[in-house]
Every structure is written in C-alpha cells, then in structure tokens.
Amino acid sequence: MNRPFTYVPARSGESEPAPTDAPAPARPLLIRTLGLEKYFQQGGSRYYVLRNIALEIREGEFVSIMGPSGAGKSTLLNVLGMHDSEWSGAYRFLDRPVHECSSAQRATLRNTNVGFVFQSYHLLDDLTVAENLDMPLSYRGLGKSDRAGRVADVLDRFGIVAKKDLYPRQLSGGQQQLVAIARALIIEPRVILADEPTGNLHSDQGQDIMQRFRALNAAGTTIVQVTHSEINASFGDRVIRMRDGWIESDAPARPASLDR
C-alpha cells in the first residue's frame, strides 16, 4: 500500500519536494527490435531461424537468452551484435535504426559500443595477452600511449598483469576467458554480448566468470548472454526463453545467491 504524501509548500528559491514514493525513472532503451525475422531458403521453402522477434533491453540490464539447441539464441545474439545483416524487420540500437544503416555505419556502431565474449575465447594465438587487449583499441584510432594506458589499467583491474607477456596457449581456460572479457571491456562498451561464456570451463572457473559479469553489470555495463545453464541465468535479472526461432517467454530471473 502506498504511503500518504503530505504536500509542504516550498520556500522561496527552493524547488518543490518530490513524493517519497515516486518511481525511479525508466532506464534508457539500448536495444529494441520489432518484427525481426531471419530465414534460409531451402528449395522452394523457407526455414525460419528467427520469427517475429519483439524485444526491448534497457541500459544496465543483465539479460539471459535460453532455449534448446536450434532455438535461434546465437543467431539472435549475432544480429544484436551487428555481425549478421541478413534479416528483416526493425532494429534500433541507442535509437539508431540499424535496419537502415550501411555496413560501414553498422561496423562503426558495433566497434564503439559492443564487446563480445565467446565460448571458444577467440584470442589470437600469435599475440600476447597485452597485444590481444591492444587489438580492439587499434581499430578506434587511439594513439599508442593512450592504448598502452588502457591496457595497463585493464590488466591491473583483472589481476592479470603477470600474464601480459604470455600467449593464449600458456594460459588455462579460465585465464583465457578472463582475457577475453578484459578485451571486450577495454573499449568501454555499452553492452557485452556473451555466447556460452562458461561452456568450456569447469564449475569453479565458470562461477568466477559469472561473478565478474555480475560485478561489471553492477558497475553499469549492460550484459546479454546466451546460456544453457539455469545457474548462470540466475546471475542476471531477466530470462528470455526461445524455441524454434520464437520468443516463448520473457520473465524475471531467479536471483543468484551471493554466497554461491
């Protein structure tokens, strides 16, 4: 039940008091799709992998996308990350109409706003940890000293300074995924898109990665992850369930225990 609000006139030069029960303003929309569809032509038939996807994700949310294999989860993530342009419908990112953007405009929007984390890490084997972190910055035209400063900051933030001169093959799976997350974060993205980020890790490593995701989200980074794990999904605040290309449900997640 709402508490009563007693109006007290403001003194001269003071602003009017706000009701104590006023709802917090809605966070800005980061992603919005409407009628999003993707299909493959098979002979005279169309095989749909995404069907009529209507989706809204606000800044600062932590959203998990779940469903059986073939549900369309990774395909949707690739579309949201602007790696896939073969689809129909409307997609707005930061209120920019992605469906009307050229490939160059999409690349700029993606490279300045989206960080990616994959199950297989996607680190470059012939580059050191520090060089892997530097790579996405080089695409943004930053000077060498600016890039070196950001790399040093992220190495320290993730506790991997001692690993900076090692190559991916010299790291454990958990360490490689940690570097992959650091690489995604170094561009200071508005959103991190993660596709099965703990799929190749044992349970302790996976828990560490999810705790780090939750900390990043608490600091303001929007996270959208594809996962088969109910435990991983519980670290977020929404779960979108897909089947056969359709969104079946979109509901609050079951909160994760802080001592998990």
C-alpha positions in Angstrom: 0.0 0.0 0.0 1.3 3.5 -0.9 2.3 5.8 2.0 0.4 9.1 2.0 2.3 12.1 0.7 1.9 15.4 2.6 2.4 18.5 0.5 4.6 21.1 2.0 4.9 24.4 0.1 8.5 25.1 -1.0 10.2 28.2 0.4 11.1 30.9 -1.9 14.1 29.9 -4.1 13.6 26.2 -3.3 12.3 23.5 -5.7 9.2 21.6 -5.0 9.8 18.4 -2.9 9.4 15.1 -4.8 7.0 12.5 -3.5 8.9 9.9 -1.5 7.2 7.1 -3.3 7.9 8.5 -6.8 9.0 5.6 -9.1 12.6 5.6 -10.4 12.7 6.8 -14.0 12.9 4.1 -16.5 16.4 3.4 -17.8 17.0 4.4 -21.5 16.3 1.8 -24.1 19.5 0.3 -25.5 18.1 -2.3 -27.9 14.7 -2.6 -29.4 13.5 -5.0 -32.2 10.2 -5.3 -33.8 9.1 -8.0 -36.3 12.7 -9.2 -36.6 13.0 -12.3 -38.8 15.7 -14.4 -40.4 15.3 -17.4 -42.7 17.2 -19.7 -45.0 15.9 -20.7 -48.4 15.7 -24.5 -48.8 14.4 -25.3 -52.3 11.0 -23.8 -52.5 10.6 -23.4 -48.8 11.8 -21.0 -46.1 13.4 -22.3 -43.0 13.0 -19.7 -40.3 15.6 -19.3 -37.5 14.1 -16.1 -36.1 10.4 -15.4 -36.1 8.7 -12.1 -35.2 11.2 -11.1 -32.5 9.9 -8.2 -30.5 12.5 -7.3 -27.8 13.5 -4.4 -25.5 16.6 -4.3 -23.4 17.4 -1.2 -21.3 20.7 0.1 -20.3 22.1 -1.6 -17.2 20.1 -4.8 -17.6 21.6 -8.3 -17.3 19.6 -10.5 -19.7 20.0 -14.2 -20.4 18.7 -15.9 -23.5 17.9 -19.6 -23.1 16.4 -22.4 -25.1 17.3 -25.8 -26.7 19.8 -26.2 -29.5 18.5 -24.7 -32.7 16.2 -22.3 -30.9 17.8 -19.3 -32.5 19.7 -18.0 -29.5 23.2 -17.5 -31.0 21.6 -16.2 -34.3 19.7 -13.5 -32.3 22.9 -12.6 -30.5 24.8 -12.2 -33.8 22.0 -9.9 -35.1 22.0 -7.8 -32.0 25.8 -7.6 -32.3 25.5 -6.4 -35.9 27.6 -9.2 -37.2 24.7 -10.5 -39.2 22.9 -8.3 -41.7 20.7 -10.9 -43.5 17.5 -10.3 -41.7 14.2 -8.4 -42.0 12.3 -6.2 -39.6 13.3 -3.2 -37.4 16.2 -3.0 -35.0 17.2 0.2 -33.1 20.4 0.4 -31.1 20.7 3.6 -28.9 17.8 4.8 -31.0 19.8 4.4 -34.2 17.9 2.5 -36.9 20.3 -0.4 -37.6 18.0 -1.7 -40.3 18.6 1.5 -42.3 22.4 1.7 -41.7 25.0 0.8 -44.2 27.6 -1.9 -43.5 30.2 0.7 -42.6 27.8 2.5 -40.3 26.9 -0.8 -38.6 30.6 -1.6 -38.1 31.2 1.8 -36.5 28.2 1.4 -34.2 29.4 -2.1 -33.3 33.1 -1.3 -32.8 32.4 1.6 -30.5 29.5 0.2 -28.4 29.6 -3.6 -28.3 32.0 -6.1 -26.6 31.9 -9.8 -27.5 32.8 -12.8 -25.3 32.6 -16.3 -26.9 32.7 -19.8 -25.6 35.9 -20.5 -27.6 37.6 -17.3 -26.4 38.6 -16.1 -29.9 42.0 -14.9 -28.7 44.7 -14.6 -31.4 47.3 -17.3 -30.7 50.3 -15.4 -32.1 49.7 -12.3 -29.9 50.5 -11.9 -26.2 47.8 -11.1 -23.7 48.7 -7.4 -23.8 48.7 -7.5 -27.6 45.3 -9.2 -27.7 44.0 -6.4 -25.4 45.5 -3.7 -27.6 44.0 -5.0 -30.8 40.4 -3.7 -30.4 41.8 -0.3 -29.4 43.9 -0.1 -32.6 40.6 -0.2 -34.6 39.4 3.0 -32.8 42.4 5.2 -33.9 43.7 5.7 -30.4 47.4 6.8 -30.0 50.0 4.4 -28.8 50.3 6.0 -25.4 46.6 6.1 -24.8 46.3 2.4 -25.8 49.1 1.4 -23.5 47.5 3.2 -20.6 44.2 1.5 -21.2 45.9 -1.9 -21.5 47.8 -1.4 -18.3 44.6 -0.3 -16.5 42.6 -3.4 -17.6 45.5 -5.8 -16.8 45.5 -4.4 -13.3 41.8 -4.4 -12.9 41.5 -8.1 -13.9 44.6 -9.1 -11.9 46.5 -10.4 -14.9 49.5 -8.1 -15.0 51.8 -11.1 -14.6 50.2 -12.7 -17.7 50.7 -9.8 -20.1 53.6 -11.3 -22.0 52.2 -14.8 -22.2 50.5 -16.3 -25.2 47.0 -17.8 -25.0 48.3 -21.4 -25.2 50.2 -20.7 -22.0 47.0 -19.9 -20.1 44.3 -22.1 -18.6 40.8 -22.0 -20.0 39.6 -19.8 -17.2 42.5 -17.4 -17.7 41.8 -17.2 -21.4 38.2 -16.4 -20.8 39.2 -13.7 -18.3 41.4 -12.1 -21.0 38.5 -12.4 -23.5 36.3 -10.5 -21.0 39.0 -7.9 -20.4 39.4 -7.5 -24.2 35.6 -7.0 -24.5 35.6 -4.4 -21.8 38.6 -2.4 -22.9 36.7 -0.4 -25.4 34.3 0.6 -22.6 31.2 -0.8 -24.4 27.6 0.0 -23.7 26.8 -3.7 -23.9 28.7 -7.0 -23.6 27.2 -9.9 -25.7 28.4 -13.3 -24.4 27.7 -16.6 -26.1 28.0 -19.5 -23.7 30.9 -17.8 -21.8 31.5 -20.6 -19.4 30.8 -23.5 -21.8 34.4 -24.7 -21.9 35.2 -24.1 -18.2 34.9 -26.3 -15.1 32.4 -25.2 -12.5 34.8 -23.1 -10.3 36.1 -21.2 -13.3 32.6 -20.7 -14.6 31.4 -19.3 -11.2 34.3 -16.9 -11.1 33.4 -15.6 -14.6 29.8 -15.2 -13.7 30.7 -13.3 -10.5 32.8 -11.0 -12.7 29.9 -10.4 -15.1 27.7 -9.5 -12.1 30.2 -7.0 -10.9 30.5 -5.5 -14.3 26.8 -5.2 -14.5 26.6 -3.7 -11.1 29.0 -1.0 -12.3 26.7 -0.2 -15.2 27.6 -2.4 -18.1 24.6 -4.0 -19.9 25.1 -7.7 -20.4 23.2 -10.1 -22.7 24.3 -13.7 -22.5 23.3 -16.9 -24.3 23.4 -19.8 -21.9 22.1 -23.3 -21.3 22.8 -23.0 -17.6 20.0 -22.1 -15.2 22.7 -21.2 -12.6 24.3 -18.7 -15.0 20.9 -17.3 -15.9 20.2 -16.7 -12.2 23.0 -14.1 -12.0 21.0 -11.8 -14.2 17.6 -10.1 -13.8 15.7 -11.3 -16.9 15.5 -14.6 -18.8 14.2 -14.8 -22.3 13.3 -18.3 -23.4 13.3 -19.2 -27.1 12.1 -22.2 -29.1 12.1 -22.8 -32.9 13.0 -19.1 -33.5 10.2 -17.7 -31.4 10.4 -16.0 -28.0 8.3 -18.2 -25.7 8.6 -16.1 -22.6 10.4 -13.1 -21.0 10.4 -13.1 -17.3 12.4 -12.0 -14.2 15.3 -14.3 -13.3 15.5 -16.2 -10.1 18.1 -14.2 -8.1 21.5 -15.8 -7.6 22.8 -16.4 -4.1 25.6 -14.1 -3.1 27.5 -16.9 -1.5 27.2 -19.3 -4.4 
